[in-house]
Structure formats: C-alpha cells, structure tokens
C-alpha cells in the first residue's frame, strides 16, 4: 500500500460514522461508480471519493 493509499484509508476511516450533509443518514465506506468512497447508507450520496 502506498503512502497515498494509507492517507486515503485514514481519511475514509475518520469520516465513517459521520452524518450525511444532504439527508442526515450515516456515512459508511463502500464503492461509488466502481471507486472507493465514503457514502451515505440512506441516500447513496458520496461524501468523499477517490479515483
């Protein structure tokens, strides 16, 4: 894993369990359009995405 990957993973972990800015749903790590992302489990909006 490269330094960039480690930094992204750390950021993703920090954002997980935060609240969605659009619908107040919970944020989880996952995939958005085949890329790594932290997204809302209720509305599916990505809070952060890396590609």
C-alpha positions as a LaTeX table, in Angstrom:
\begin{tabular}{lrrr}
\hline
Residue & $x$ (\AA) & $y$ (\AA) & $z$ (\AA) \\
\hline
Unk1 & 0.00 & 0.00 & 0.00 \\
Unk2 & 1.44 & 3.38 & $-0.96$ \\
Unk3 & 1.53 & 6.50 & 1.22 \\
Unk4 & $-1.39$ & 7.98 & $-0.73$ \\
Unk5 & $-3.44$ & 4.85 & $-0.20$ \\
Unk6 & $-2.70$ & 4.93 & 3.55 \\
Unk7 & $-3.68$ & 8.60 & 3.76 \\
Unk8 & $-6.92$ & 7.97 & 1.88 \\
Unk9 & $-7.79$ & 5.00 & 4.07 \\
Unk10 & $-7.17$ & 7.05 & 7.22 \\
Unk11 & $-9.41$ & 9.85 & 5.91 \\
Unk12 & $-12.13$ & 7.34 & 4.98 \\
Unk13 & $-11.99$ & 5.82 & 8.48 \\
Unk14 & $-12.28$ & 9.27 & 10.08 \\
Unk15 & $-15.37$ & 10.09 & 8.01 \\
Unk16 & $-17.11$ & 6.77 & 8.57 \\
Unk17 & $-19.96$ & 7.09 & 11.07 \\
Unk18 & $-20.33$ & 10.83 & 10.36 \\
Unk19 & $-23.65$ & 12.24 & 9.15 \\
Unk20 & $-24.63$ & 12.92 & 5.53 \\
Unk21 & $-24.83$ & 16.64 & 4.70 \\
Unk22 & $-27.87$ & 16.05 & 2.47 \\
Unk23 & $-30.19$ & 13.75 & 4.41 \\
Unk24 & $-28.66$ & 13.23 & 7.88 \\
Unk25 & $-28.11$ & 9.49 & 7.15 \\
Unk26 & $-25.00$ & 7.66 & 8.33 \\
Unk27 & $-21.79$ & 7.51 & 6.27 \\
Unk28 & $-20.09$ & 4.19 & 5.52 \\
Unk29 & $-17.09$ & 3.07 & 3.44 \\
Unk30 & $-18.02$ & 1.47 & 0.15 \\
Unk31 & $-17.98$ & 1.79 & $-3.63$ \\
Unk32 & $-19.43$ & 4.59 & $-5.75$ \\
Unk33 & $-19.34$ & 4.09 & $-9.53$ \\
Unk34 & $-16.58$ & 1.48 & $-9.14$ \\
Unk35 & $-14.33$ & 3.71 & $-6.99$ \\
Unk36 & $-13.56$ & 3.76 & $-3.27$ \\
Unk37 & $-15.81$ & 6.17 & $-1.38$ \\
Unk38 & $-17.44$ & 7.12 & 1.88 \\
Unk39 & $-21.13$ & 7.41 & 1.10 \\
Unk40 & $-24.48$ & 7.78 & 2.79 \\
Unk41 & $-26.14$ & 4.46 & 3.52 \\
Unk42 & $-29.58$ & 6.11 & 3.18 \\
Unk43 & $-29.38$ & 8.29 & 0.04 \\
Unk44 & $-26.17$ & 6.95 & $-1.57$ \\
Unk45 & $-24.55$ & 10.39 & $-1.95$ \\
Unk46 & $-20.74$ & 10.19 & $-1.70$ \\
Unk47 & $-19.11$ & 12.41 & 0.93 \\
Unk48 & $-15.63$ & 11.65 & $-0.42$ \\
Unk49 & $-14.43$ & 9.62 & $-3.38$ \\
Unk50 & $-11.01$ & 8.63 & $-4.71$ \\
Unk51 & $-10.35$ & 7.67 & $-8.32$ \\
\hline
\end{tabular}
